[in-house]
């Protein structure tokens, strides 16, 4: 069977006989930024709102949350021998009969209450909210002009991005979107494969044969399924006869995280460009998170970033934020580095962000039934460490398919909120001190470095400064009730007053050449990570 990606794509992009299209330019704002790294680096400055905000909350939500089995379901359900495949066959049937497209019909979001969720996020201290505009599954969660596979036409039939944007703005918070769709072209290729072993050996999975006609009577009636699955870029040939050989075949082609445009498919790139521009024009976000190393799809990512910078200046006279990953020192001056599930091991010159999750990116019921989410305490400690190093924390709290969170997730948000009412004073609107902190616990820098967690001690202290005051946070309560800070010895400046956050009473302290020793009260305004506020001369 010969598969085509024309259909809706050909009409939505206005492709001519030569297969070319031109992005709309009539309403383009004045171009202060050009689509080059040199231009971005020369002209960019991180906006103060981002430096002040410190903490954002994000929610991965989409049809991949319906099976409640965790991340990358839409890819891994098509890999024979993978636990996702085994779960899928047992629960829903073989992927030749029940494919990812069928989850979209099941995703209704019938219990989604964005106001109630935003109440929880805001109480937890989030100053900016990010909503996923699409994932690698290639479904736009907004009223997309250039991609018919969007949440206003299928699934919940709601503009998810638009709904959240309006409500976030009403609360005076900053609004962000994440775009993951540049990877759809290679991520989905497993859906064109087949079982290499067993009773269904050689039977192709659903993406290989689906056409628009197959949608009759379904929620996606009239849509071209090849527009969702992106079309075949590398389809396994017939005759692979072992699971190991099939996995090796895929690994050889997309075992790496591919950032280049798909070969021989310029239509995919043009579609991505139009959808991204539509996203920023329609919802005017303060921040765009690209799930990419550097920027997506080569020149297209530079084009999208320069356009967004120029547009934001025209809309609100303010620079926005664009996130990219694994940036070199030069690139960090043109966009904002984000460290996925990792730490920084140093105080950085440029503002940055770490993004992580209390569990899996997409909802995984096992996290709830076995109670192994990341606890509120660890989230707060992570936030303190990040802020002390000139960074922000973006925390993902995944939603179930129906749009709700579970009781464990709610308890974690409540725990963060309880701490924030006391400890947040020294984080929000703060700036780094001359050093980020001290203590025995070292964290490695870079992505995906958080596995196993970090065991902090009372000797691990982190600093921030704001309004002429120096704040110091101990990651744990000291067992003997004394907070000892060697970095705040006499040479750091004179300490005149120390207060425990959550109390206006002055604390007893002694400052010597060896450091600052503070006697903490027996009453604890927070259960973990106590902070003190110091004032004096020469400290900040």
N, C-alpha and C positions, 0 to 999 in steps of 0.2 A: 504494500500500500504506500502511495506517495502522499506525504502530509504537507500541508501548506499553512503558512502563518499569515496569509493575506486576509480574507474575510473582513472582520471588523477593523483590523489594523489598517488595511488599505483605505477604508473610507474615513476613519477618524483622523488619519494623518494627511489626507489629501494627496496620496502618492500619485504621481504622474506616470507617463509611459516609461520614463527613465528610472522610476522608483525613487525620486528625489522629493524632498520637501524643505521648506524654509521655515524656521521658527519665527513666530510673529515678532515684529520689531516696532510697529507703529507707536505703541504705548510705552516703549522702553524708556526708563529714566536716564538722565545724563550719566555718562560713563566715567565716573571718577576712577573706578577700578577696571582694569583690563584683565582678560582671562589668562593670566600668566602668573607663575609663582613670584616672579620679580615684582609685579604690580601689587599682588596681595601682601607680600612681605613689607613692601615700602609704605603702604598706606594703612595697614590695619592697626587698630588699638582695641583691646578688650573693653567692652562697655562696663561702666561701674555697676550696673544692675547685676551683672553676672558675678562680679567680684564680691558684691554685698550679699547675694542670695545664699550661697554656700550649700544649700540642700534642696534637691529636687526629687520628686516622685514620679514614677513612670509605670505604666502597666502594659505588658504584652497581653494582647487579647485578639483572638481571631478564631477561625475554624480549627486551628491546631490545639486549641484548648478543649475542644469537645471530647476527645478521647481521654483527657486528663492523664496523660502518660509522659509529659515532659517535652523537651526541646527537639526540634527538627523532625517532628512526626511525619510531615509531608514528604520528606526525603527517605527517612529510614524505614518507613513502612513498606518500601519497595526493595529492600535489600534482604534477600533470603538468608536466614541464619542469624540475622540481627534480632535482638529482643523486641524491638518495635514491630518487626515483621511477624514474629511469633505471636505477640499480643494481638496484632491486627487480624491475623487469620483465625485465631481462637475466638475473638470477640465480634468481628464484623464480617469475616469471610475473606476469600482470596482477593488480592488486589487487582486481579483481572475482572472481578465481578463487583467489588466495592472499592472504589478508588478515593483519592483525596477529594475529588470534586463532590462526592456524596456527603462529606462532612460539611460542606458549605450549605447544603440544604438543611442540615441538622442544627447549624449554628443560628439560633434565633435571638439570643440575648434578652430573653423574655423578662428577666428579673434585674436588668441593669438599671441602677439608680445613680446616675452620675453626681447628683447633688449630695447624696448621702456619702458617697465615696470621697468626694472633694472635702466634705466636712472632716473626715478622718485624716486625709492628707494634710490639710491646712492645720489641724490641731497638732499634728506630728511635726510641724515646723516647716513644711515644704514651702518654699518661696517661688518655685517654678514647677510647672506640671508638664510632663511630656506624654504625648499620645503617639502610638505607632500608626504611621500613615499607610504602611504596607510591610509585609515581611517577605522572606525569600519565596513564599508561596504565591506571590504575584497578585494578590488580591488587594486592591486599593480600598482603604477604609474611609474614603471621603467621596464627595460628589464629583467624581473625576470626569472631565470633559473628553479625555483622550483614551480612556480605558473602560470598556463596558463592564468588565469584571470588577465591580465595586459594590460596597456595602449598601448603597441606595437601591441597587437592582437585585441583589441576591442576599442570602443570609438574613440579617435582621432588618434589612431595608431601611437603614438609618444612616445619616451622615455622622459617623462616629467622631471624626476630627472636628467637624463644624459644631457639633453639639458641645463638645468639651471646650473648644476655643471660646465660645460665647460665655459659658459659665465661668471659665477661668478669668476672663477679662472682667466680668462682673464683680469678681472678688478682689480685683486689683493685683492679681498674681501675674507672673510672666508665663508665656505659652511657648512650648517647644513641640516639634514633630520629629519623628525618626523615619528615615527612608532606608529600607534594606533591600529594595527590589533589584538593584544592579546585579545581584548574584543569582537571580531566578534562572537565567539562561543555562547555567551549568548545574545548579542545585537540583533541578527537577529532572535531570536526564535519567535518573534511576527509574522514573515512572514509565519509560519507554523500553525497559528491559523485560526479563522473564525469569522464571525459576530454572536454574540449571540442573536441579535434581528433584526427584519425587514424582507424585502422581500428576502434577501440573507442569512437568518439565516441558519447556519450550513454549508454553502459553504466554503470550505477551500481556503485560499489565495494561490497565485501562487507557492510559494516555496514548498508546500506540494506535489504537483504532477509532477513538471517539471522533465524531463529527457533530456538526450543529444539529443534524436530524435526530441524534440520540437524546437530545434534550427535550423532546416532545413530552409534555405533561409533567415536567420537572421544574424545579425552581429556577433553573438556568435556561429555560426554553428560549430559543432564538439566539443564544450566544454561541460563539465558536469555542469549543473546549481547548483547541490548540492555542488560542490567545491566553488562556490561563496557564497551561502547561508549557508555554513558550515555544514549542516546536522542537523537533529533534536536531541536536547539534552533533551528538555522537551516540548512535544507537548500537547496542551490542549486536554483533552479527549472529546469525543462527549457528547453533552447533557447540556453544560453550557448555561443557558437560560436568562442571563441578562448581560448588559455591566458591571455593577458593579462587578458581580461575575467573569467575565472574567478578569477584571483588577486586582481583588484581587488574582486570580490564578497566574497571571504573577508576581505580586508584591511579592508574597510569595516565588518565585523562583529566580527572578533576580531584585527585587526592589532595591537591594543594588548594589554598584559598585564592581563587582566581580573581584578579582585579582588572584584567585587560578586557576590552570589548570582545564580544563573540565574533569569531572569524566568519566572514561571509554572511553576516546578518545585520546590516546597517539599520534595518527597520526596528530591531530591538532597541538600539541605541537612540534612534530618533524618538521612539515611543517613551523611553525613560526620560529624555530631555523635556518633552512636552508635559509629561505627567508631573515632573518635579517643578517646572515653572508654574504650572497650574496650581500646584499645592501652595507655593509661596504667594502667588498673586491672590489666590482666593482667601487664604486664612492669615496672611501677614504674620507669620510666627516671629518670635524673638530669637529663636534658635532652631537650627536644623542639624540633626545628628545623622551623619552618614555612617553606616555600618561597613566601613571600608578601611583598608590600609592606605593612608594618603587620602586621595579623593577618588570617587568612582569613575570607571570607564574612561580613563585617560583624559583627553581634552574636554570631554563632556562634563566632568566634575569641575574643572577649572571654569568652564563657561557658566555652570550653574551657580558656583560660589560667587563669581564676579557679579553676575546678575542679581543675586540675592543681596549682596553688599550694597550695590547701587540702588536697588529698589527700596531697601530699608532706610537708607539715607533720605530718599524721596518721600517715603511714607511718614516717617516719624523723626527724621533728622538725627538718627542714632544708628550706630553700628550694631549689627546682630552678632550672633555666635554661630560658627560652623564647626562641628566636631569631626575629626578624623583620627585614625589610630596609627601607631607605630611611626610617628613623624620624626624626621631628623631635626637637629637643632635649628636649622634654617626654616623649615616648614612650620615649626611651632610659632614663629613670628607672624605667619600669615593666616593660620586657622588655629583652633584650640584643640590641643592634644587631649584625647580621652583614653584612659587605660582600662581596658575591659577586665573586670574581675582581678584587679591587681593593685599594687601600691606604688608609691614613689619612695625611693630610698634617700631622697635629698629634698631640700627646699629649692623649689624651681623659680627661675626668674620670671617666666611667663605663667599666667593663670592656666590651670588645667582642670581636668575632671577625671574621676574614676566612676565607672558605672558597674554596678553589681546587683545582685538579687538576693532576696531572702531564701530563695529556693532555686528551682529551675526557671529559665526565662519564661517558658510557657507552663501553664498549670500542670502539676504532677500530684495526683491524689495521694500517692505514697508519702509525700512530705507531710501530709496532714494525718493520715492514719497511723504513721510511725513517729510523728512529732519530731521531725528533724529539720525544721526551718532554722535559719540563722536567727538567734535571739536578739531582742532589742538592745541588750547590753553590747553585743559585738558590733551592731550597727552604729551605735553612738561612739564607741571607741574608734571605729574606723573613720567616722566623720571627724572626730577631733584630730586624729593623726593627719588626715587629708587637709583640713583647713590650716593646720599649723605649717603645712608645706606649700601654701598658696593655691590649694585646690578646692574643688567642689565635689560633692558626692551626689550621684544620681542613683536612686534606689528603685529597683523594679519590684512591684508587688503584683504577681500575676492574678488574673481573674479566671474563674471557672467559665465554662462555655455559656452559662446562663447570665453571666455578667456580675456575679457576686464573688465575695471573698469568703474564706472559711473562718471559723472562730479562732484558730491559731494565728492567722494573719492579722485579724483584728486585734488580738491581744498584743502582738508585736507593735503595731501602730500605736496602740494605747500606751505601751511601755515607753516608746520613743517620745510620745507627747508629754508624758509625766516628767521625763528628764528635761525636755526642752523648756518647760515652764520655768525651770530653775537655771539650767546650765547654758541655755541658748544665748544668754546675754553676751558672753565673751566670744561667740562665734559669728553671729550675723553682723554685717557691716565691719567686720574686723579686717586687719591686715597682718601679715606675718611679722614676727619679731626678727631680730638679727640672726637668731638660730631657731630651728623648729622645735628643739627639745633636747632631752637627754634621757639616759636610762639604759638598762642592759639588753632590752629586747630590740633586735634588729629585724627589719623587714626588707625583703629583696624588691628591687624595682622591676617593673615590666608587667606585661599582660599575663593573665591566668596564673598569678602567683599566690592566690588566696587559699588554695586547697589545704585542708587540714586546720585552717584557722590560725589565729595568733593568740598566744597566752601572755597577756600583759601583766605587769606587776605595778605595785605602788610606787616603785622607783622610776617608772616610765612616765615622764612629765612632758607635756606639750604646751607651747606658748602661743599666744595671740596678743595683738595690741589694738586698742580702740579708745578714742577720746582721751588720750593722755594716760590711760591706765594700761598696765600689763597684766594679762590673765595667764594663770598657770593651772593646767588640769593634770591631776594624777589619774592614771588609767584605772587604778583600784584604790580602795580605802586602805590606808596604812594600818596594819594591825595594832601598832602601839599608839595610834592617834596623832602621830607626828609626821608632818609632811616636810621632807628634807629636800632642798633644791640647791645643789652645788653651784649651778650656773648663776644664781642670784646672790653670790657673795659680794663683799664690799666693792670689788672692782666693777660690778655691773651698774652701780649707781646706788643712791641711798633710798632705802625703803622706809617710808614714814607710816604707812597704814596698810593693813591686810584685812580683807573681809571674805568670808565664805559666801559663795553665791547661794542665794536663798535666805540670807540673813544679813541685816544691816549692822550687826554688832561687830566691833573691832576684835580681831583675834590677837592673842599673845604671840609674839615672834621674836626671834633673835637673829641678827645678821652679823656674820663674822667673815673673815677672809675665806673660810671653808664653805660658806654657803648660807642660805636662809632656812631656818628651822621654824616651822609654824605648828602651833598646838591647835588641833581641830577639836570642836565641841563633841560631846557624846551623842547629841542628836544629829541625825543624818537627814538633810533635806532631799537627798537623792540616794538611791540604792547603790549607785556605782559612779565612777568617774567624777569625783568632787572637783570643783573649780574654785580658785581663789582669785580675788581682784586686788592687785597691789598698786599703790600710788607712792610717789616719791620724786626725787630729783635725779635726772640723768638716766632714768630707766628706759624711756622711750623717746 
